Every structure is written in C-alpha cells, then in structure tokens.
Amino acid sequence: MRFFLLKLTYRNSHGELVDPPAVTATRVKNQFGSILEQATHGSPVAITRHAMPKAVLLSYKEFESLVKQQTNALDDLSAEFDELLMHMQTPKAQKGMKMAFEASPTQLGQVAAKAV
C-alpha cells in the first residue's frame, strides 16, 4: 500500500496560508463530534480515505467567506470585461476592426513586418 504525504495548503478567507490536519474517514466516523467542533472553531480538517484526500470539513462561516470571495472576484472580472468591451465599441475601434477584416494578406503582412 502506498502512503502519500498529505499537504492541502490553501489561503483561507483572511488570506493566511492554512495546512489542515489530515484525519482518516474512520476516525471521523468514530469521533465526529470532536472533529466537527474543531472545524467549527476555525480549524478545517482534511478527511482521507486510503491515504488520499477526499473532503475538507470547515466551518460554515469560512465556507460563506470563501464563496463570497470567489463571487466578488468573478464580479470584478465581469465588470472589467464589460469596460473593455465598451471601449472596443467606439466608432474608431469599429473602423479599425472593419479595416483589419477587409485587409488583404499582403496588407496584413506589411503591417506585421512594420510592427516587428
């Protein structure tokens, strides 16, 4: 049987590096109450089966915070994309795109050579 060194380091909702301790699924089954207490008090626990990570138990507060961070990051990217798209919709940008799509291979080659 192979045993792997389990290291599940990640950044928590406070930006701190966290390396949750590994606990076997059997131990979780037998000592669920104490392991749940550990997780709800801010110390996530990695649950393993056959020395491989299968799940991470963490507090609901930490879960909410991590999900909110992902949502905020996605919202920021969406706003940035929308702003870039808006700048691409100006008459000058539209004219440039039309010229690029209508350019001949020779014209594209000349522009490429000039850019280099």
N, C-alpha and C positions, 0 to 999 in steps of 0.2 A: 504494500500500500504506500502511495506517495503522500508526503505531508508538505504543504506549501506554507511559506512564511506569509501570513495574512497581514496586509497593510492597506487599509482603506482610508488613507488620509484625504481629507477634503476641507474646504473652507466653510465654516458654519455661518449663520446669519449675521454674526458680528465680524466676519472677515478673518477669524482666527483659524489656524490650522488645527484640525482635530483628527486624532487617530483612535477611533473607537475600539475598545477591547473586544476580542472575539470570544463568543460563547457558543457552545455546541447546542444544536437543536434539542438534544436530550436534556441538557441542563435547563434550557428554557422551559421545556415541558414540566420538569420536576420542581423548578424554583421560579415559576412565572411571576409570582407576586413581588419578590425582591428585585428581580430584573426589571420589571415594569416600574417599580419605584425609582430605580437607578436611572432609567430612561426619562421618566417624567421630571426628575430633578436636574435635567440638563446634561446628562452623560449618555450619549447614544451608545447602543450596543450592536455589534455586528453578529448576526446569527449564522452559524456554519453547519453544514452537513457534509460529512466525509472530507473534512478539512477545507472545504470550498465555501466562500461566502454565498449565502442565499438570500439574506434580507438584512435590513438595518432597522432597529427599533429606536425611535426617537420621540421626544415629546411632541404633542400636537402644536404647541406654541412654536417650537423650532420648525416643524413642518410648514405651518402657515407662513412663517417668515421667509423660508426658502422659496416657497411658491410665489409669494409676493415679489421677491427679488427677481425671479425669472419673468414674471408678468411685467414688472417695471422695465426690465432690460428689453423685452420684446416691444413694449410700447415706445421706448426711446428709439429703437431701430426703425419701427414703423414711421415715426414722426420724421426721422432723418431721411428715410426713403421718400416720403411724401414731399419733403422740401427739395430734395434733389430732382425729383420728377417735375415739380413745379418749375424749377429753373431750366429744365430741358424743354419746356413748352413755350418758351419765348419765341417771338417771330424770328429773331436772329438764329436761334438754335434750330428751329424748324427748317429754315432756309439752308443752313449748313448740312443738316441730315438729308434733305432732298438732293442737294448737290452731291453728297457722298454716294448716295444710292444710284444716282444717274451718271456718275463718273465712269469713264471708260477704263479698261485695265491699264492703258498707257498713262492716263492721268493719275490713277491711283499709285502706279509705280513711281512717277515723278514726285508726288507728294511724299511717299515713303522715303525715297532717296534724299529728299530735302530735309526731312525730319532727322535723318541719321547724321 
